[in-house]
Each structure stands twice: as structure tokens, then as C-alpha cells.
Amino acid sequence: MTSIHPIDLRSLRLESNLVMAPLAGVSNLPFRLIAREAGAAMTFTETVSAKGLVTGGKKTRRLLDTSPREDPVGFQLFGSDPAVLAEAARTLEGEGAAWLDLNVGCPVKKFIRNNAGSALLRDLPLAGSIMQAIRANFSGTFSVKIRTGWDSKSIVAPEFARMAVDAGVELLSVHGRTRCQQYTGKADRQIIRRVVEAAPEIPVLANGDVTSPRDAFDMLEVTGAAGVMIGRGAIGNPWLFSQTLAASRSEPVQEPTATERLETIERHISMMESHCESDQARASLLKKYLAAYSRGMRGSARFRQATLEAEDLKTILSLTRSFFSPHREAA
Ligand SMILES: Cc1cc2nc3c(=O)[nH]c(=O)nc-3n(C[C@H](O)[C@H](O)[C@H](O)COP(=O)(O)O)c2cc1C
């Protein structure tokens, strides 16, 4: 299979075309490092408020935590004021960011009320001004992530793609759903294909519902996209990246052994130690990841319930070690 290949951008090369999606509340630094170790060619941060960044909010700062080990990483910004986004772009460039991504996909009401995220699909002139403002103030890689349109009657993604190319955007990710669909229905691969055809100058990452190597290959084939962006399918299953890479080399696709699974989870947990500001924050994040890591395993519902009821980190850790113990499967 040849569908897995590097992607060349103006100033950097992605080793493959498998990319980890931005996931608010999930794709923090430890999560991204785990995805990279598993084979994602790059990752995006959780979405960051341009306004929060410019006004120096502490919570916003934490979202920007990074490490040289995850280079390249795209810092995803959201906002609706071109001047604020321009300033955020300048600030991040001054701090060494090499890749910025603009969020034109988030469907959440709070974003829409502020004219940000997928609300920009309803205001293409504003979206154009924002893209130009960022481009004029940022010399690194600049990408944009969109949905297909506001609703099924206003599919603007192909037109948006042209505008993005004209504004100097270097890569476009397309989630094949409209804003109104939220997460219902299926990602529309035909519309993604239309975007690919509308913007042959730049690589497009096709996104939506990829949960297996087969899905990734089908997505590439049907859309003709340069690459695939994977979101929910990789939560608790970073091996989706290594399995897709293995399948592309015609190697057997193997599930991680119990030992590998536990090693990854333990590494993930230990990286969270320095990342989270409190044990409580770490415990609540951990519960989310552990639910995902245990999905589909025997006894996972009971394990999830036990972690939800656990009151401290120590208990969660001990439940985890016994649930994912390699000896458990042999027993
Ligand atoms: C919990 C969650 C958080 C998300 N956060 C973001 C975000 O911060 N920025 C963004 O552009 N998309 C965000 N998305 C959308 C995903 O990046 C992706 O487009 C969507 O989940 C479809 O891809 P998938 O089917 O592979 O998950 C989020 C999705 C989920 C489920």
C-alpha cells in the first residue's frame, strides 16, 4: 500500500500523512507525546483563545505547554477579531512557535456567540480577513481547520479552500461534517474530495470517523486527500497510528500486548505528573483517558466505575495497575 507518505510543506516535512487532531480537554502535552511516540507525524494543541493569549490568562498559558520532543506541533487559535489574532500570532512567533492553526470548526455555542470557530463559515469575508491578518504576522507554517459548512444548504468548504490558498494558508484540515451536524451522521467524504480538488496547491487532511487502518486507507482513496487527521479514534488507542503505518508496509496489524499497553499507560500517567497543576486535575483527566484505554476490554465497565468512584490518585493508580496487569490476561 502506498497511501502513507511524507507531506512536504514550505518549511518542513511531515514524516507521514497521519496526523493527530486537536481535541479540547484531551490533546494536552502528555497526550500529544504519546500520539507522537505511536507514530502520528504531528499533533495540534487544544484550541487556545487568541484573546486569552493576548491578555495573558494563566489557563491559556498552560494550553501552550510544549516540548522540543513534539516538534512539529501546531498551536491552534480561535477568535474572531483579526487584530487580536494577529497579535496572538506575533506573540507565539516571538516565543518560538513554528506552526499556527486557525479553528474554523468548533460548533460549541460559546464559540458561535463570539463569532469564532465554525461561525466563521457563515462569514467568509471575516474569515478571509483573519487568515490574512495571521499570515501577515506569522512567518511559520500556517494551517486552517474547517468543517464543510454551516448546514447542508450552505456547503462552503470548497470556496473556503480557495480563499485559504489565496490568503497563504499552507495546509487545510477538513472535518466532513457541517456545524449543524455537530457529531451526528457521517463525515461526508465526497465534500472533502471537492475541497481537495478546489485547492490542488496545498495538502488537505481529511478528517472524520477514522477508527481503523482500513478507514484511514479508504479515507485517502475516496477523498484523494494528502493525509488523514485522526481524532476520537486515537483517544485511548494511540496504536491506531502504529497499526496504520504497519499495514501500509504490508506488515501484520497487531494489537498491543498487555505489557505494551500497561507501559504506555504508565508513561502517559507519569508525564501527566509534571503537566497537571494539581492531583485533583490529574485524577479527573486520568479517569477520562483510562475509560478510553480500557474500552472494549473484559471488565472495563466495572473498572471505569471503580475509577470514577475513587477519591484519590493513589487508588486510581492501583486500580489501573491491577486492571491492565499483563498477568490478568494469562489468569
Ligand atoms: C472532545 C473533542 C474536542 C475537540 N476539540 C477540538 C478543538 O479544540 N479544535 C478543533 O479544531 N476541533 C476539535 N474537535 C474536533 C476534532 O478535531 C475532529 O475534527 C472531530 O472529532 C472529527 O474527527 P474524528 O471523527 O476523527 O474524531 C474536538 C472533538 C472532540 C470529540
The ligand as a MOL file (V3000), in Angstrom:
LIG
                    3D

  0  0  0     0  0            999 V3000
M  V30 BEGIN CTAB
M  V30 COUNTS 31 33 0 0 0
M  V30 BEGIN ATOM
M  V30 1 C -13.5970 16.1240 22.7670 0
M  V30 2 C -13.3420 16.8210 21.4630 0
M  V30 3 C -12.6350 18.0060 21.4450 0
M  V30 4 C -12.3850 18.6640 20.2300 0
M  V30 5 N -11.6650 19.8170 20.2360 0
M  V30 6 C -11.3570 20.4260 19.0640 0
M  V30 7 C -10.5380 21.5770 19.0480 0
M  V30 8 O -10.0790 22.0560 20.0840 0
M  V30 9 N -10.2700 22.1480 17.8490 0
M  V30 10 C -10.7600 21.6390 16.6710 0
M  V30 11 O -10.4780 22.1680 15.6040 0
M  V30 12 N -11.5170 20.5130 16.6610 0
M  V30 13 C -11.8120 19.9080 17.8220 0
M  V30 14 N -12.5500 18.7570 17.8110 0
M  V30 15 C -12.9170 18.1420 16.5290 0
M  V30 16 C -11.8710 17.0780 16.1430 0
M  V30 17 O -10.6120 17.6490 15.9210 0
M  V30 18 C -12.3130 16.3180 14.8780 0
M  V30 19 O -12.4700 17.2450 13.8420 0
M  V30 20 C -13.6180 15.5520 15.0650 0
M  V30 21 O -13.6320 14.8690 16.3000 0
M  V30 22 C -13.8520 14.5490 13.9240 0
M  V30 23 O -12.7790 13.6700 13.8140 0
M  V30 24 P -12.8010 12.1790 14.4680 0
M  V30 25 O -14.0470 11.5020 13.9620 0
M  V30 26 O -11.5410 11.5330 13.9870 0
M  V30 27 O -12.8550 12.3730 15.9460 0
M  V30 28 C -12.8560 18.1150 19.0110 0
M  V30 29 C -13.5820 16.9300 19.0460 0
M  V30 30 C -13.8340 16.2670 20.2380 0
M  V30 31 C -14.6000 14.9780 20.2280 0
M  V30 END ATOM
M  V30 BEGIN BOND
M  V30 1 1 1 2
M  V30 2 1 2 3
M  V30 3 2 2 30
M  V30 4 2 3 4
M  V30 5 1 4 5
M  V30 6 1 4 28
M  V30 7 2 5 6
M  V30 8 1 6 7
M  V30 9 1 6 13
M  V30 10 2 7 8
M  V30 11 1 7 9
M  V30 12 1 9 10
M  V30 13 2 10 11
M  V30 14 1 10 12
M  V30 15 2 12 13
M  V30 16 1 13 14
M  V30 17 1 14 15
M  V30 18 1 14 28
M  V30 19 1 15 16
M  V30 20 1 16 17
M  V30 21 1 16 18
M  V30 22 1 18 19
M  V30 23 1 18 20
M  V30 24 1 20 21
M  V30 25 1 20 22
M  V30 26 1 22 23
M  V30 27 1 23 24
M  V30 28 2 24 25
M  V30 29 1 24 26
M  V30 30 1 24 27
M  V30 31 2 28 29
M  V30 32 1 29 30
M  V30 33 1 30 31
M  V30 END BOND
M  V30 END CTAB
M  END
